[in-house]
Amino acid sequence: MVEPASLAGVRCRRCVASFFPAVGRCPRCGGTGVETVDLGGEGVVEAVTRIGDEGVAEVRLDSGVLVMGAVDAELVIGARVRYETPDQVMRFVGV
């Protein structure tokens, strides 16, 4: 079985909030002490819209971070998904 891909983000050392994409300053508290963390690659679709035959979704990763990416158009809110290593597009597929 292939290990699922995961996303790298940052965690603020001051307020312990995690974010994606990685930034040099915490958007929550303004702290500059951030460390790279593995955010995992699985989560649940919280919102989805369709553009033609493609879907775009907000996915709440199991680590708690909200990210946006392409999905198959048939996925619905509440579906479990995993991050798939993309060429240039962040894509999630059903689990």
Contacts in CASP RR format, 6 or more apart in sequence:
PFRMAT RR
TARGET T0000
AUTHOR 0000-0000-0000
METHOD contacts of the structure
MODEL  1
MVEPASLAGVRCRRCVASFFPAVGRCPRCGGTGVETVDLGGEGVVEAVTR
IGDEGVAEVRLDSGVLVMGAVDAELVIGARVRYETPDQVMRFVGV
4 40 0 8 1.000
4 41 0 8 1.000
4 42 0 8 1.000
4 82 0 8 1.000
4 83 0 8 1.000
5 41 0 8 1.000
5 82 0 8 1.000
5 83 0 8 1.000
5 84 0 8 1.000
5 85 0 8 1.000
6 38 0 8 1.000
6 39 0 8 1.000
6 40 0 8 1.000
6 41 0 8 1.000
6 83 0 8 1.000
7 20 0 8 1.000
7 38 0 8 1.000
7 39 0 8 1.000
7 40 0 8 1.000
7 41 0 8 1.000
7 61 0 8 1.000
7 65 0 8 1.000
7 67 0 8 1.000
7 83 0 8 1.000
8 20 0 8 1.000
8 22 0 8 1.000
8 36 0 8 1.000
8 37 0 8 1.000
8 38 0 8 1.000
8 39 0 8 1.000
9 18 0 8 1.000
9 19 0 8 1.000
9 20 0 8 1.000
9 21 0 8 1.000
9 22 0 8 1.000
9 36 0 8 1.000
9 37 0 8 1.000
9 38 0 8 1.000
9 39 0 8 1.000
9 65 0 8 1.000
10 18 0 8 1.000
10 19 0 8 1.000
10 20 0 8 1.000
10 22 0 8 1.000
10 23 0 8 1.000
10 24 0 8 1.000
10 26 0 8 1.000
10 34 0 8 1.000
10 35 0 8 1.000
10 36 0 8 1.000
10 37 0 8 1.000
11 17 0 8 1.000
11 18 0 8 1.000
11 19 0 8 1.000
11 34 0 8 1.000
11 35 0 8 1.000
11 37 0 8 1.000
12 18 0 8 1.000
12 19 0 8 1.000
12 26 0 8 1.000
12 28 0 8 1.000
12 29 0 8 1.000
12 30 0 8 1.000
12 31 0 8 1.000
12 33 0 8 1.000
12 34 0 8 1.000
13 31 0 8 1.000
13 33 0 8 1.000
13 34 0 8 1.000
13 35 0 8 1.000
14 26 0 8 1.000
14 29 0 8 1.000
14 30 0 8 1.000
14 31 0 8 1.000
14 33 0 8 1.000
15 26 0 8 1.000
15 28 0 8 1.000
15 29 0 8 1.000
15 31 0 8 1.000
17 26 0 8 1.000
17 28 0 8 1.000
17 29 0 8 1.000
18 37 0 8 1.000
18 39 0 8 1.000
18 63 0 8 1.000
18 64 0 8 1.000
18 65 0 8 1.000
19 26 0 8 1.000
19 27 0 8 1.000
19 28 0 8 1.000
19 65 0 8 1.000
20 39 0 8 1.000
20 65 0 8 1.000
20 67 0 8 1.000
22 34 0 8 1.000
22 36 0 8 1.000
23 34 0 8 1.000
24 32 0 8 1.000
24 33 0 8 1.000
24 34 0 8 1.000
25 31 0 8 1.000
25 32 0 8 1.000
25 34 0 8 1.000
26 32 0 8 1.000
26 33 0 8 1.000
26 34 0 8 1.000
39 61 0 8 1.000
39 63 0 8 1.000
39 65 0 8 1.000
40 61 0 8 1.000
40 62 0 8 1.000
40 63 0 8 1.000
40 83 0 8 1.000
41 61 0 8 1.000
41 62 0 8 1.000
41 82 0 8 1.000
41 83 0 8 1.000
42 61 0 8 1.000
42 62 0 8 1.000
42 80 0 8 1.000
42 81 0 8 1.000
42 82 0 8 1.000
42 83 0 8 1.000
42 95 0 8 1.000
43 59 0 8 1.000
43 60 0 8 1.000
43 61 0 8 1.000
43 62 0 8 1.000
43 80 0 8 1.000
43 81 0 8 1.000
43 82 0 8 1.000
43 92 0 8 1.000
44 59 0 8 1.000
44 60 0 8 1.000
44 78 0 8 1.000
44 79 0 8 1.000
44 80 0 8 1.000
44 81 0 8 1.000
45 57 0 8 1.000
45 58 0 8 1.000
45 59 0 8 1.000
45 71 0 8 1.000
45 75 0 8 1.000
45 76 0 8 1.000
45 77 0 8 1.000
45 78 0 8 1.000
45 79 0 8 1.000
45 81 0 8 1.000
45 92 0 8 1.000
46 57 0 8 1.000
46 58 0 8 1.000
46 59 0 8 1.000
46 60 0 8 1.000
46 66 0 8 1.000
46 77 0 8 1.000
46 78 0 8 1.000
47 57 0 8 1.000
47 58 0 8 1.000
47 77 0 8 1.000
48 55 0 8 1.000
48 56 0 8 1.000
48 57 0 8 1.000
48 58 0 8 1.000
48 71 0 8 1.000
48 75 0 8 1.000
48 76 0 8 1.000
48 77 0 8 1.000
49 55 0 8 1.000
49 56 0 8 1.000
49 57 0 8 1.000
50 56 0 8 1.000
50 73 0 8 1.000
52 73 0 8 1.000
53 73 0 8 1.000
54 70 0 8 1.000
54 73 0 8 1.000
55 70 0 8 1.000
55 71 0 8 1.000
55 72 0 8 1.000
55 73 0 8 1.000
55 75 0 8 1.000
56 68 0 8 1.000
56 69 0 8 1.000
56 70 0 8 1.000
56 71 0 8 1.000
57 68 0 8 1.000
57 69 0 8 1.000
57 70 0 8 1.000
57 71 0 8 1.000
57 75 0 8 1.000
57 81 0 8 1.000
57 92 0 8 1.000
58 66 0 8 1.000
58 67 0 8 1.000
58 68 0 8 1.000
59 66 0 8 1.000
59 67 0 8 1.000
59 68 0 8 1.000
59 69 0 8 1.000
59 71 0 8 1.000
59 81 0 8 1.000
59 92 0 8 1.000
60 66 0 8 1.000
61 67 0 8 1.000
67 90 0 8 1.000
68 90 0 8 1.000
69 89 0 8 1.000
69 90 0 8 1.000
69 91 0 8 1.000
69 92 0 8 1.000
70 89 0 8 1.000
70 90 0 8 1.000
70 91 0 8 1.000
70 92 0 8 1.000
71 81 0 8 1.000
71 91 0 8 1.000
71 92 0 8 1.000
71 93 0 8 1.000
71 94 0 8 1.000
72 93 0 8 1.000
72 94 0 8 1.000
75 81 0 8 1.000
75 92 0 8 1.000
75 94 0 8 1.000
79 94 0 8 1.000
79 95 0 8 1.000
80 94 0 8 1.000
80 95 0 8 1.000
81 92 0 8 1.000
81 93 0 8 1.000
81 94 0 8 1.000
81 95 0 8 1.000
82 92 0 8 1.000
82 93 0 8 1.000
82 94 0 8 1.000
82 95 0 8 1.000
83 90 0 8 1.000
83 91 0 8 1.000
83 92 0 8 1.000
84 91 0 8 1.000
84 92 0 8 1.000
84 93 0 8 1.000
END
